[in-house]
């Protein structure tokens, strides 16, 4: 976890995957569900949520991680949604696509997207209540500040996962793609606002931001929208934009975007034939 946090803060010098996300998820899967009474283990699983986003794009990561039982974060499991999202991509990109008889994938994708949307609605309300508590409480105890950061990070993760799910559904169910693109744009700008909202928790409270913004960049190819995302990336990385250091970052994002859409389009091409 420390390695992932450091790598997130320092950025990637080469390659497009962190590597440490693969190792962390393997360790957590080998360990099994954490004891809900053990705060260290609970925090450990919670810390892997943002790096787990890499599992959507990196075929070497196979997600099957539940959220800690008994925690408020297990009521609507972000990790389970990530796992289902990865499963949808794997199912859709099989060599024979729907020809294998996977006739439920369209409905499954819609259902997963609906679950993720409902989760966002619930956590928006929780985040709003937490904002109100922060405004009313002076001075703010450390526990409240910590919980405020976690709630907004969790909401941010749900929004980003929903953006990726939106991309998947728009490919699997192209009849509704125009509506989905509008929804995706709204979610991306919500994600940008959430990133701005956790800026005060930098650096350790923002280790998820780079990957979240990267997912937003992958999720939309509109130049104006991408420019807004790149501006947020510039603020997060504290690199003047454009600069030589940003070329590698955009290259990595382009690599991930290409792999992501290539896998989705494999299934679409089979169906079209």
Buried (B, 14 or more C-beta within 10 A) or exposed (E): BEEBBEBBBEBBEEEBBBBBBBEBBEEBEEEEBBEEEEEEBBEBBBBBBBBBBBBBBBEEBBBEBBBBEEBEBBEBBBBBBBBBBBBBBEBBBBEEBBEEEBEEBBEBBBEBBEBBBEBBEEBBEBBEEBBEEBEEEEEEEEEBBEBBBBBBBBBBBBBBBBBBBBBBBBBBBEEEBEEBBEBBBEBBBBBBEBBEBBEEBBEEBBBBBBBBBBBBBBBBEEEEBBEBBBEBBBBBBEBEBEEEEBEBBBEBBEBBBEBBBEBBBBBBEBEEE
